[in-house]
Amino acid sequence: MSRTFHVVLLLLFFSFNMVLPACGEVAERSYTGQNVIQVTGRVYLVGSEPFTELIIGGSDIEWHIARGEERLLLLLQHRVVTVEGIETVEDLWFASGLYAGERRTLSNISIINIE
């Protein structure tokens, strides 16, 4: 296939993902020093093989699903779900020492609602 076809296909894919409404809602509680939150957002599979991972995307925050917990959400891709889990926030740094943002990970997930 031609390179132009691949570029057009890639552009269509990205434009479709940008049109999907992003939603996100967080309710927080803390038990024994652990940040237990309730998150509402759309489930996405990101990355490329063999390094794919599931995320729940909100309007301005995304939560990565901890390894071993993907089985709960794998069949719910592109659906809006409400889950409860323990949030871990990790600071990310570039090799130069500049701050690169945060990575939020959810573990011990239980599904509350599927829309």
N, C-alpha and C positions, 0 to 999 in steps of 0.2 A: 504494500500500500504506500501511497505517497506521503511525504512528510507533511504536506499541507493538510491532508485529511486528518492526520494525527493531531496537528495543532488545533484545527477546528473542533475536533472531538474533545480535546482537553479544555478548550475555552468554554464549550457548552457545559461540560461537567462542572467547572468552577462557577459559572454563572448560575447554574441550577442550584448549587449549594448556597450561593449568596442570597437567592430569592426566598429560600425556606425561612420561615419566621424563627427567630431565636427567642427563647424564653428562659427565664431563670428566676428562681425564688429560693430563698434560704431561710430556714428557721434554725436557730442555734440553741444548744443546751450543753452543759459541761458536766460530766460525771467523773469523779476521781481524777481530775487533771486531763481527761480526754475530751476533745471537742467533738461532741455528737451533734450532727446537723441533719436537717431534712432538706433535700434539694429537689427542685422540679426543673427538668430540662429535657432536651432531645438527645438521644443516644446516637453516637457516631463511631464508626470504625475508622481510625486514622493510621497513617504510616503505610509502609509497603513491606511485603513479605521479605524476610521472616520477622520483621520488627513491627508488627501491627499492635495496636492497643485500643481499647474502648475508652471513650470519654463521654461525659454528660456535659453538653454545652449549654450555658446560660447566655444571657444578654451581654455580659461583659466578663464573665468568669467561666473557666472550664475545669472540670474535675476529672482527673485520670482515675480509672478503675484499677485497684490493686491487682497484681498478678494472682491468679488462682480464683478470682471472684468473677471473671468475665462470663462464665457459663450462665449466670443469672440473667445477664442482659444481652447476650449475643444474639438471640432471636428477636430482640426488641429494637433493632437498629432503625433509626429515623422515626421512632415513636417517642412521644412525650411521656416521661415517667416521673413519679415522685418516689424517691428512695431515702432511706435513713442510713447513716453510717458514721464512722469515725473519720474525721478530716485530719490529715497531716499536711502541714505547710512546710515546704522546703525552699530555702533561698537558693537561687541560681546565680552563678558568677561566671563571667567570661574569663578566659585564660589571662587576659591583661589585668584582671582585678576589678573590672567594672561590674556593677550590679546588673543582672540580666532579668530580674523579675522573680516571681514565685511559681512553684509547681504545687498544685493542690491535688492530693490523692485521697480517695475514699476507700476504706476497708470495712470489714464486718457489715456488709450491705444487706439490708432487707428492703424488699419492694413494698411500698405503701399503696401506690395507685398506678394504673396504666391507662393512658388516654388513647 
